[in-house]
Amino acid sequence: MAYTWEPKWELIEVDVDGMKIKTCRDRITGLIACPICIHAASKCMDEPAPANYEYENVFFYSVDDLINHLLYYHARGLKKKFEKIQSKLSSEEEE
């Protein structure tokens, strides 16, 4: 019995409502990786990873689950950053 999993990544392109996302899928299990969490460019696109990148193992069974993760986890974080920047800019304009 194996205690580790060594994924065999293949590049896939997901097209949902005109939004195209390239990410990795394991050939054996069919698990789809979050392209941001695992840095898909370095895992299955042969690009170098940033030196200080912190990997997270986040995998999904379906494209819908991946899209929900991207929208509600990653986009939410970006929205908070944009709101913070907007607030800072508007307070600077008032001064």
C-alpha positions as CSV (number, residue, x, y, z in Angstrom):
1,M,0.0,0.0,0.0
2,A,1.3,3.4,-0.9
3,Y,1.4,6.3,1.5
4,T,2.2,9.0,-1.1
5,W,0.6,10.1,-4.3
6,E,2.8,11.1,-7.2
7,P,0.5,12.9,-9.7
8,K,1.0,12.5,-13.5
9,W,0.0,15.9,-14.6
10,E,-1.4,16.8,-18.0
11,L,-2.3,20.3,-19.2
12,I,-6.0,21.0,-19.8
13,E,-7.8,24.1,-20.8
14,V,-11.2,24.8,-19.2
15,D,-13.6,27.0,-21.1
16,V,-16.5,28.3,-19.0
17,D,-18.7,31.1,-20.3
18,G,-15.9,32.4,-22.5
19,M,-13.4,32.4,-19.7
20,K,-10.4,30.1,-20.5
21,I,-8.2,28.7,-17.7
22,K,-5.2,26.5,-18.2
23,T,-4.5,24.1,-15.4
24,C,-3.3,20.6,-14.5
25,R,-5.3,17.4,-14.3
26,D,-3.9,14.1,-12.9
27,R,-4.1,11.4,-15.6
28,I,-4.8,8.6,-13.2
29,T,-7.3,10.1,-10.6
30,G,-8.8,12.8,-12.8
31,L,-8.3,15.4,-10.1
32,I,-8.2,19.0,-11.3
33,A,-5.7,21.3,-9.6
34,C,-6.3,24.9,-8.8
35,P,-3.9,26.7,-11.2
36,I,-3.1,29.4,-8.6
37,C,-2.7,27.2,-5.5
38,I,-0.2,24.8,-7.1
39,H,1.3,27.2,-9.6
40,A,0.1,25.3,-12.6
41,A,2.7,27.0,-14.9
42,S,5.5,25.3,-13.1
43,K,3.8,21.9,-12.6
44,C,2.5,21.1,-16.1
45,M,3.5,24.0,-18.4
46,D,7.3,23.7,-18.0
47,E,7.7,27.3,-16.7
48,P,9.9,28.2,-13.7
49,A,8.2,28.8,-10.4
50,P,8.8,32.0,-8.5
51,A,11.5,31.6,-5.8
52,N,9.2,32.4,-2.9
53,Y,6.0,30.8,-4.1
54,E,4.0,28.9,-1.3
55,Y,2.3,25.9,-2.8
56,E,-1.1,24.6,-1.5
57,N,-2.5,21.3,-2.6
58,V,-6.0,22.1,-3.7
59,F,-7.7,19.6,-6.0
60,F,-11.2,19.2,-7.4
61,Y,-13.4,16.5,-8.9
62,S,-15.2,18.8,-11.3
63,V,-14.7,21.9,-13.3
64,D,-17.7,23.5,-11.5
65,D,-15.9,23.0,-8.1
66,L,-12.8,24.6,-9.5
67,I,-14.7,27.6,-10.8
68,N,-16.4,28.1,-7.5
69,H,-13.1,27.9,-5.7
70,L,-11.6,30.5,-8.0
71,L,-14.6,32.8,-7.6
72,Y,-15.2,32.6,-3.9
73,Y,-11.6,32.1,-2.7
74,H,-9.2,33.9,-5.0
75,A,-11.6,36.5,-6.4
76,R,-12.8,37.4,-2.9
77,G,-9.2,38.1,-1.8
78,L,-8.7,40.3,-4.9
79,K,-11.9,42.2,-4.2
80,K,-10.8,43.0,-0.6
81,K,-7.4,44.3,-2.0
82,F,-9.2,46.5,-4.6
83,E,-11.5,47.9,-1.9
84,K,-8.6,48.7,0.3
85,I,-6.8,50.5,-2.5
86,Q,-9.9,52.3,-3.5
87,S,-10.5,53.4,0.1
88,K,-6.9,54.6,0.4
89,L,-7.2,56.6,-2.9
90,S,-10.4,58.2,-2.0
91,S,-9.1,59.3,1.4
92,E,-6.0,60.8,-0.2
93,E,-8.3,62.7,-2.7
94,E,-10.3,64.2,0.3
95,E,-7.1,65.6,1.9
